[in-house]
Amino acid sequence: MRYVDQAFQAGQSRRKFLATTTSLAAAAVWSMRAEGVVKANLRFADDPFAIGVTSGDPTSDGFVLWTRLAPKPIEGGGMPHEAVAVSWQVADDEAMTKIVQEGTTTATPDWGHSVHVEVTGLKPDRWYWYRFKTGNAVSPVGRARTFPAAGVLSQKLRFAFASCQHYEQGLYTAYGEMARDDLDVVLHLGDYIYEYAGKDKLVRKHTGLEIDSVDDYRNRHALYKTDHLLAEVHRLFPWVVTWDDHEFDNNCANDISEEPGVQREAFLARRARSYQAYYEHMPLRLAALPKGPDMLLYRRVSFGDLAEFFVLDTRQYRTDQPCGDGNKQACPEVYSEQATLTGAAQEQWLLDGFGQSRARWNVLAQQVMMARVDRAPGDVQAFSMDQWPGYEQNRRRILKAFARRPEANPLVLTGDIHSHWANNLIADFDDLESKIVGTEFVGTSISSGGDGVAKPKTLETTYSENPFVKYHAQQRGYVRCEATPEQCRADFQVVDFVTKPGGTVTTEASFVVENGQPGLQRV
């Protein structure tokens, strides 16, 4: 049995905690030391697993298992201010009769009684089942899987990606369909929660005012996780997550607020609180444990030699949006060498990893649109300053890396803008005839923006001004993909309405990219 206990005892310093967990052996010692100070036999009147279970960040021999004890999810959790013992089991079968690993960890009040277990030592490329127990309560049985080992070129990978699930603006109908898909992993590209105060006369309502405290953020995350459709997709599939802005505050740019007069110190203090709650509610590894207002979220997840996922963070390290933000004609700041979405360290990490990757498909899982879409008709140009076109040199360096390695089959997955797009990424957006160097699939929102429309009023302008755009729609939904050694296919799933129950999910458009041949083909 091998596992990492990621919880730490109330009052212990982060430095001491990190020293304790620098090795599996040390982690096991810490777990034994904690046994005398934790509650092990609590009796729960309400289900402490009310916000569900999930797994995440699979490797070839393991994964992260997550839950959070919260019998009263939107009332601070409802747990005593004491550490609580939680046991876990991993099995070969859904009935949990063939246990292959098990252990005990500690859920502490300092981290919202969240549980993160890093399981290792399992067989590659197969499904497992897991559950948690605490006191008199047993969690639902979840599914997790290991990925293929390095050097193995698998014949198929199926994944879906989603973003932007505003609780108030629509139902999570799309997740009901996703639960029926045969997927290996789900990627969430940001805006898992929204920070705004509750409003009346919407589909459903946030509790409380705009969130600010750790408890506020915890309650908001827990509210979202009480949705049974979302919870079921978490239970069925491993997740790989990254954030955008609403997990913290709208249009944030590093330590800069979109609202004038907000002091940097106060802004970073709020960011620290939001980051803590985010970690507490996601299946993330110890490496992502936040340190105040800093949290390392960019990372690589490998599916053998078939696919390499580069999970990006384009919020925490970016410079301020140029030109006053919004859709604007490019001002000089757009072309500054210092303007960055990724920050220098993350950009170099991405370029190095992409240049060295031997995977058939190299996939950037990230937040904002990379294609430079002109949103104005005629000779006037208008580009989104919150997206990659606002950071032109940073974007060009990435596209040049794509151009140098067409055999790496670069794919960019994007969320953020509540609409579907299928874009060819070209070498030079000032020359619309330049060669295609990659592909971008942009997924619409799960619910943000309400029902949406299939054919936006600006559709003709979008296509005429941007010939590299091959598809655009503004209904709700998600994108389902299947990668093989020969091609990658994307199915754009749309929901006809989300403002009431009964919406239907259909495949509105499908595209393939052939191995070694950049460019979209509609099927």
Secondary structure as UniProt FT lines:
FT   STRAND          3..5
FT   TURN            10..11
FT   HELIX           14..20
FT   HELIX           24..34
FT   HELIX           35..37
FT   TURN            48..51
FT   STRAND          53..56
FT   STRAND          63..68
FT   TURN            73..76
FT   STRAND          84..91
FT   TURN            94..95
FT   STRAND          99..107
FT   HELIX           109..111
FT   TURN            112..113
FT   STRAND          114..119
FT   STRAND          127..134
FT   TURN            135..136
FT   STRAND          137..138
FT   STRAND          142..145
FT   TURN            150..151
FT   STRAND          157..162
FT   TURN            167..169
FT   HELIX           173..178
FT   TURN            179..180
FT   STRAND          185..188
FT   TURN            200..201
FT   HELIX           214..225
FT   HELIX           228..236
FT   STRAND          238..241
FT   TURN            246..248
FT   TURN            250..251
FT   TURN            254..255
FT   TURN            260..261
FT   HELIX           264..280
FT   HELIX           286..288
FT   TURN            292..293
FT   STRAND          299..303
FT   TURN            304..306
FT   STRAND          307..311
FT   HELIX           322..324
FT   STRAND          327..328
FT   HELIX           332..335
FT   TURN            337..338
FT   HELIX           344..356
FT   STRAND          361..365
FT   TURN            378..379
FT   STRAND          383..384
FT   TURN            385..386
FT   HELIX           388..390
FT   HELIX           392..404
FT   HELIX           406..408
FT   STRAND          410..414
FT   STRAND          420..426
FT   TURN            429..430
FT   TURN            432..433
FT   STRAND          436..442
FT   TURN            448..451
FT   STRAND          452..453
FT   TURN            457..458
FT   HELIX           459..465
FT   TURN            467..468
FT   STRAND          469..483
FT   STRAND          487..495
FT   TURN            501..502
FT   STRAND          505..514
FT   TURN            515..516
FT   STRAND          517..522
//
